[in-house]
Amino acid sequence: MGTVLICLILAVIVAFALNSVRRRIRYGSSCCGTHDPLPKKIRVTDKDASHYPYSYRLIVDGMHCSNCVRHVENALNAKDGVWATVKLEDKSVLLRSKTALDEKDISRTVSGVGYTVLEISQKF
């Protein structure tokens, strides 16, 4: 009887663990305070780098998972004439633009989705 009870308890624990892993795979980490699905990606239609004469490198603090990456990319890609690509490994953003951008406006956009721009450098 005791062995059956222990097996049932272990089966319940394994079921909860598998459910947790399934949710993390499906919805990403909970570092953003949510277990909601990733927001729909805002796609840039013009991906020809030669059409973007201005480029910036941003260092952004607070990004930890794919949800964070999607939030930052979507906020920047929602602007006209902008193409942003986030590299989570070094918490950087390559921001290409068809027109010159104001650094304060870039910082405001990223801050608006909950992250902090630590550095902006313009690349030519």
N, C-alpha and C positions, 0 to 999 in steps of 0.2 A: 504494500500500500504506500509506504514512504517513498519508494523508488518512482512510482507512478506520479505522485504529487510533485516530486522534484523535476521529473521530465516535463510535466505540464507547466511549471513555473519557468523552466528554461525555454520552452517553446514560446511562451508569451514574451519573454525578454527578447528572443531572436526575432519574433514578429515585429516588435516595436523598433528594433534596430534596423531591420530591413526597410520598414516604412520610412524611417528617418533618412536612410541612404537614398531611397527612391525620391523623396522630396528634395533633397539637396541636388541630386542629378537633374531633376526636372526644373526646379525653381532657382537653383543657385544657393549660395551661402546666405546666411541670415545676417550678415554684417550690416546690411542696409536697413535692418529693422523690419524686414518684410519677408514673407514667404510667397509673395505673389509672383506670377510668371513675369519673365522679362518684358519690359515695355517693347512695343513694336519698333523695330529699327528704322530710323529715318535714313533713307538711302540717297546718296548723292548721284545725280544723273550724269554729271560731267566728271569723269575720272581721268581726264587727260591732264597730267601734271604740268604740261607746257601752257595751259590756259590759266594757271595760277601763278602770277609773277611774284607774289608776296608769300613768304612762309615764315612761320614762327615756331619756336620750340617752347613749350610750357612744361613746367614741373608742377604737378598738382598733388596736394596732400589729401589723404583721406580715402583714396581708392584702394579697395581690397579684393574685389571680386568682379565677376562678369556683369553683375547688376550695376556696379559703380561705373564700369567702362561704358555700358550702354547709356547710362544717364548723362555722362559727360559728352560722349559723342553725339547723342541726340540733341542736347542743348546747343552745341556748336553747329552741327549740320543743319539745324532748323533755320539758321541765318542764310540769307541769299548770298551766293558767290563764295561760300565757305565749304571746305572739305577737311574734316578732322579725323585723325587716326590715333587711337590711344594704345600705348604699350604699357601694360600693367606691370611688367617686370621691373621697369625703372620709373614707373609712375610719371611718364612723360606723354605729351601730346604733340604730334606734328600737325600744325594747323596751316593749311594752304588757303590763300584768299585771292580773289580776283581784283580786289581794291585794298588799299592800305587800311588797317584797322587800328582803332584806338585801344591802347593797352588797358585802360580803365574799363572800357566796354567789354573786353574779353574777360577780365577778372569778374565783372558784375554777372556776366552770363554763367560762368562756372560757379560762382558763389550762389547764384540763384537755385542751383540744384544740390547745394549742400557741400561743396568742396572748396578748398582754398588753393589759389594759385600762389606758389612760392616764388616762381621766377618766370619771366618772359624774355626770351631773346629772339631777335629778328635775324632770320637767315636770308642771305641773298643768293 
